[in-house]
Amino acid sequence: MSTQPGRPVLADSVRLTPDGVEILDRRVYPFEVRWVRCGTSEEVAVAVERMVTQSSGPLFATTAGMVLAAREARGEPPDRAAERLRAAGRRLVATRPTNNHIRDAVLAVLSGTVDGPLPGLAGDELVAAVEDAAARHDAAYWARSEALGANAASLLADGARVLTHCWADAYLITSVEAARRAGKRLEFVCTETRPYLQGARLTAATLVEMGYRPTVITDGMVAAALADGLADVALVAADRVTLDGHVVNKVGTLGVALAARAFEVPFYALVQAPDPLAPTVGDVVIERRDGDEVLHLLGARTAAEGTTGYYPAFDATPPHLVTRIVTERGVYPPEQVSRHFDEESS
């Protein structure tokens, strides 16, 4: 909801207002700066499902949606208000099951209020408590992203040519900022990322906003680009990392990792922390979206009538294809990423 001044437009893409939530429509940005207004927590859930916001955007939409749920429950007695808040949380978690940002945001709000130290709140007191818990979670996310960005920047040499896939959001922004503070010059190659073109529209536009001139390639050009020496390192976000080192991210990431291995290019994945509730990749739900989405591009149909589409929105890259996983606490070989939690407890 709030972010630091001077950051790119997409770093501040969810705004809580006195009468609702405004979400920057990433489906049309940067060609159009359009805000989708949501007046209820259900409308926030629908916006997330419909891809109005993506990457870390659903996290901020979720905390804002929980505030709306508290406002909606303002007139309820404590028990009913708490259950209404929990129900809104369940609805939001169900929107995008692969990334655990939404789940963790809901848990943070609930554990900081009705399921934690404030079980009997209702009315304006509940709204204020949820607003506070939401703001604290948002701020903590940015703080963790700053630490992750510093760790990622430490892996990038001065003059590195960086291949990205999809839109890494706060992770990319903080990594670039950290590299810049260290005096490192970087170049970028961005996959377009079908079917929503997040790489071509969001990543490339943000890098331009930050003063870079990225090169955009189609998803099918990754191997050719690496064979031509167009990039020295592959740097991607992860929607989720399992304790055994699988990297779950936007579909196409696996292909990037395979090409990187073939041409001996380091493949780094960024995540604030592995998911302690996902010991293996079998514990992760891979979202399957309507195949019709891949038959269209920016609202226009691109495939012949009579064809069908197939759209697993994410894929899983096995540990042996991953060079290092970067978290807020350090840089780990994939098979040792669970050490992140050893660092936390030490």
N, C-alpha and C positions, 0 to 999 in steps of 0.2 A: 504494500500500500504506500509506504514512504520509502524514499531512497536518497542517496547522496546527491547534492547539487552538481550540475555539470556533467552528469552521466548521459549516455545515449537515451533517445526517446523510449526504446523498448525496455529500459531498466525501470521505468515507472509506468507500467501498463495497466494497473488496476487501482482505481481510486474509490475509496469509501466516501460517500456523501451523506448529508443529513437524511436524505430520503431514498437511498439505494446504493448501488455500486455501478461504476462506469468501467467497462473493460474495453481496452483498445482492441479493435478487430484485426488480428494478425493475418486473417485470410486475405485482406486487401492491402495491407501495408507493404511497401511505402508509397504505392500509387495513390492511395487514399488514406487519410487519417480519419478514421471513423470510430466512434465510441458506441458500444452497445450498452444501453442502460438496463440494469436488472433491478427490479423493485422487490423481489422476494428471493429467498434462498433457493427455491425451486427454479427460478429463472436463471440463477447463477449456474446451477447444475446443468440445465439445458445448454447454456452457452459453452460450458466446458465440453459437453458431449459433442457439440456441433463444431468444435475446433476454433471457436472464436479466439481462444487463447491456448498456447501450447508451451512446452518445455517447463520452466518454473512458473509461468503465468498461472496455471491451475492452482499452485500452492497459495499465491496471494489472493486469487479468486475464492479459494476455499476459506481462508481466514476471514475474508470480508463476508462471504456467505454465511458463516457461523454468526457473525455480528447481526446480519439481517434476521437470522433465525431467532436470536435472543430478542431482537426488537419485536418480532412477530409474536413471541411468547410473553411479552411485557405484561399482559393482563391475566396471565395464568397463575395459579398457586404454585409453590415451589416444586412439588413432585411432577406436576404436569408440564411445567416449564422445562424442567430438566429432561424429561422424556422427549419433549418436542425438539430440544437441542440435539439429543442423541440421534433422533430420527433424521434430522437434517444432515447430521454427520454421516450416517449410513448412506443416505442418498448421494452425497457428494463423493464418498469413497467409491461408490459403484460406477461413477461416470467414466473413469479411466483407470483400469485395474493394474496396469503394468508398472507405472512409476509409483513409488511409495511416498512421494511428497504429499499427496492429498491425505493418505492415511495418517501420516505422521503429524500433519497440520491439525487434523481433527482431534487426534489423541492429545496434542499439546493444549488445545483450547479446552477440551473436556477435563483433562487431568489438572488444569490450572483453575478450574471453576467447579462445576457440579459433581465431577467424579474425583475431586481432590479436596482442597482445603475449604471450599465454599459450597457445601452441598445444599444449604437451605435458602439460597438466594432466589429472589424473584424481582420482577418489575425493573425499575431503573437501575437498581443495584446489580442485578444480573447483567443488564446490558453493559454497564460500565466495566464489570469484571471481565466479560467476554472481549470487549474492546481492548482492554489492557493485555489480556492473554494473547490475543491476535497480534497486537503490535509488538509484543515481546518476541513472539515466534518469528515474525517477519524480520525484525532487527537481527535476531540470532542467525537467521539464514544468510543474511548479507555478511555478517561477521565471519561465519564459517566459509563462505565463498571467498572472502578476502584471503583467508589463510590458505585455502586450496589454490587460489590464483598464484600466490607467492611460491608455493611448492611446484606448481606447473611451470612457472616462468624459469625456475632454476634448471629445468631440463632443456631449455631452448637456448641454443647458441646464438651469439650475435650474428645477424645475417641469415638466420634459418628461414627456409621456405616451408610453410606450415600448411598441410592439407587438412581441411575440416570436413565434417559430414553433418548435415542438418544444422540445427540452431542450438548452440550450447548455452546461450543466455548468460546468466550471471557468471558462470564459470569462464566463458570466453572473455567477457568484459574485464573481470578481475585479473585474469591471466595476462591479457594484453596490457592492462594498466601496470601490473607488476613488472613485466618485461620492459616497458617504457621507462619506469623509474630506475631500472637497473642499467639503462642506457643501451638496451639491445634493439637493433633494427630487425624488423621481421617483414616477411612477405607472406601472402596468403593465397591459397587455391581453395575454392569452395565448391563442393558438389551442389548441383541445383536442388536435389532432394525431392523427387516425385512422391506423391501427387500434389503436395501443397507448396512445393518450391521454397521451403523454409531457408535452405541454404542460399539460393539465388536472391530471395527477397529480404530475409531477416538478417542472416549472417553477413552477407555482402553489404547490405545497406548500413548496418551498424558499423562495420569496419570502415566504410567510406566516411561515415559520420565521425569516426575516431581518427581520420586522417590517412587511411591506407587506400590502396588501389588494388583490390583483390581481383584475381582471375577466377571466372566461373566456368566450370566444366559440367557436362551432363554426368549422371550417375554411372553410365556405362563407360566413361572415359578414364576411370581411376587407374586401371592397370596400365593403359597407354600413357597416361600422364606420369606415372612413376617410372615406367620404362624409359621415357624421354628425359628423366631427371628433373621434372618440374617441381618436385617437393622433396625435402630432406626428412620430414617427420610427419606422421599422421597424429592428429590431436582431436579426440572426440569426447563428448560428454557421455555419461551413462545414466539411463533412466533408473537402472538398478544394478548393483553388483552383488553377487551371491558370496557367501563365506568361502566357497571353494574357488572363487576367482572367475566365474563366468560374467561377462559384460553384456547386459541387456540394454539395447539402445535402438534408435530408429532403424527400421529395416534398411538394409544396405550396408550397415556397419560391418557385418560379417564379411561382405565382399571387399570392403576397404582393408580389413585385417588380412585377408588372404592375399590380396595384391601386395600389401606392405611386406608380408613374410616372403613372398616370391622375389621381391626386389630389394630385400634386406634394408627396409626402411623401418625405423622404430615406430611402434604403435602404442600410444599412450591414451588411457581412458581416465576421465575425471569424474569423481563422485565425492560428495562430502564424507560419506561413510558407507561401507558395505551394509547390507540389510541383515541385522541379527535374526530376523524372522525368516530368512531365506538361506538355509544351509546349502542347498543345491539349486540348480536351474529348474528342477522339477517343482520347486516351491514357488515359482513365479508364473502368474497368469499372463500369457502373451495375448494381447488384445487383437481380436480379429474384427476389422472394420468392414463395412459394406463394400463389396467388390466394385460396385458402381462408381465409387470415388476414383478409382484408377482409370476409368473410362472418360474422365473429364479433367480439364486443366483450366484453372481460373474461370470456371463457369461455362466453358465451352466443351462440347463433346469432342473427343479426339479419336475415338474408336468407332468402327463401323457398327451399324445396327445389327443385332443378332449375335454380337460377341458378349462374353461375360468377363468379369474381372475377379481377381483374387488379391486380397489385401491383408496379409499379416502386418500389422503396423510396426512391429518390432522383431528383431532377431537376437539370437544369443551367440556371442563370440566365445569360444572355449579358451581356457587359460593359456594353452600352449601357443596361441596366436597373439597373445597380449604381452608387450614388452614390460610395461609397468602400469600400475594403477595408482593414481594420485588422489589422496584424500586430504582433508583439512589437517590431518596429523602427520602426514609424511608421504613418502613414495615407496611402494611395495612391489616386489614380484607378485604376480597374480596368485600363486599358490600360497603366499604368505599374507594376503590382505587382511585376514582375521586378526593379525597382529595390531591392526589399528586399535582394537579394543584393549589390548595389553598396554598400549601407550596411554590410553584413557585412564586405566586403573592404577598406573604407576605413579 
